[in-house]
Amino acid sequence: MNNFQSGKNINQGYYKSFEPNLINKDWVITDMQIFALLSKADRHLGRLDMYSEYVNLDLYVSMHIAKEATQSSKIEGAQTNIEDAFLSKEDVAYEKRDDWEEIQNYISAMNEAVKMLHTLPFSSRLIKQTHKILLQGVRGEHKLPGAYRASQNWIGGASIDDAVFVPPNYNSINNLMSDIEKFANDELNQLPDLLKIAIIHYQFETIHPFLDGNGRVGRLLITLYLVSKGILKQPILYLSDFFERNRMLYYDNLMRVRTHNDLSQWLKFFLTGIIETAQKGVKTFDGILQLQRIIDEKIKTLKGRSTDAKLLIDYLYTKPIINATTVALVIDKSPASAYKLLRDLEFLKIIDEVTGAERGRLYAFSDYLNLFY
């Protein structure tokens, strides 16, 4: 790592772009701090993935994805919370609707990308298709969804003249992205997968291959890679919350690789994020199991309606904001029965009415939502 060279600035006439060096090569890691963090990260990831053995993760994956979508979009300036992701469009404040639509696209992109991993490798094709879904019908929809850019872009600054960073010329993108693809899928490369994806994320953000959505796609790729390599059985670990809470460090550490060839510091930051996020994930699942036990005891008191209550609770684990119309559909009963069940669950302090309105009431599974904050 002491000899690492990130790339060089190329004169493009009236500006300089940064051309990163290729990453599909043999790596030699000599920093023992990185090995210590790597060992710890592997251990905590293993503990997190263990939950997939005895917990029905299908119930909870949607919450993890919704949180990731919200936090990743927050890094880009969106002003929404995790609860907003589960509202229907008409229930979202007008000024938040653009952000809401982007979050829905992020959720769709992640879900589709995980499905695509069954038939596609971690590849340019997968990345482009994910990007296409991400930008479909939202701000940025005219910026070539699903296609690498054919013009110069830049990061920060009002124009390229005062940009913080200018990614490589568009003529280099296909070669650089092909290099990422080879590196990701080279089974003979001895570099541990967590270090591989840390380097891939850095390289992707440096290439900035799309006109819009690079940050969100780059963060989404971390989870996709972990799932594609079997490190996680389900997409239940996301670093956007860690990156959002340490936003300036996130950007500074990425930039420091380019300006000071300091890849070691980026790897340490990334592995710290894996450790903290996995620890938080374990704590969340422990909280979910504890909450389940409490709720199971509560709904036993409902006697004849406990079956309907169980059906609804399982639904709430996937979508923790609900209205009476949806309840009636979930339990396949009349609106009157739906309202009665909602009153029962409100009385048992399992759900809370959150609108304070007479009509169009919404109910939140608050104790569950709070586990993801």
Steps between C-alpha positions, in 0.01 A plus 500: 500500500798731552556504124135562410444762231137605451539656154594826333351825377459525124500834319174535305565851367339748736467252789664185637318172562616225734585166340504221762737208463348158437418292809496144358851408614680320780477690827740484792358616834761565769306716748421282805226743607310410184532128577374555856198696376438243225494216754257692720279590203483135384405391851217753536370435149487130584295574813260713296459243225431232764153651547404377154523145641224538760307818421261545207700784346246545219284681757768756582702551181263771374575711810875467446464601136270792588752627755784469248296682234420782743855541633668472160262763361566722805868510406385648168281759679158329521283601795302186580482256792464124501127526576446703182622205291190302602243771429299508180577797275181689594593482869839663439536877538514659154849647552638153589353309206807519275714362783234233570501388134879469501484285814237273340731461200793417727293227671396362158858514372633304799223240484544448125879493521494228769269294274730559201792356696340157451565523125766772461847540651609821671552684172458812288170361375372465857626847593339665194165326554501605867574859399218493244245405768643758741447793260175386335247786502677716762738796510786389279279295266643698205858420604535172310351244745679168455779642280850618579556868439623634167610839635714639780355539850645644820445493877448816706519854371267698278697412189792283396731800563447491877421128535621312807570195284482422127453127422667334198413586143201307370718320243663308788180380667445170317858390563491605867163334568614183321798500737266521802296209362810282452628587848164419662478160331865391507484194727879457479560841656590433864379836635226452764152593374444780753815675379399433140163672537659790691734555203216448249287763676787749501575430132135525393456836677823621339392394150151651556381318185146644490374855458288465815442250781865390541503529879183298548604229251849481651364446852242250377778298335658429840203292613458336159863388506468352851189306391659389170799354689278320753638706789139595573205275412264798499557874437498599870815712529519853361772759558307813400394570860867489610606713201220751565596538868866544398434683177803730497736215595343288225571761233838598647627142515394432140669822389815426698557184296509712184711786639737316738486136374376415850296188435577359847298771675202438271514124568510562877203737478305253285570203731404709804170567322447126442571425868274775639218421256514125565499559877200729463329238281546230765357735763202571271426129450529436874251783549266350239503159671429663836218708349351187341483327838329800662246534218424126493408521868282805441301356209420183696262719703291565188357147509290457180679777312857382569528332155407826323736690728787262415433543127507876535812506717690291242391751235615790720850355519522553122302829485478674838259777393142389434141621453163332557448416131825302488418327831167377356688355199771338714257322734235452226223640719254791491605863563318480834718203606810687382417804715430277799837327462677836466334623821605181679864533388500870589365415847777240543754771400620295203416774247447877520270722296734760349283751310265627772237531224140379489535365146785330320658381822842333492639266763869438570674198648713746701699263725615315189586817307701628797730197481631634167601843631 
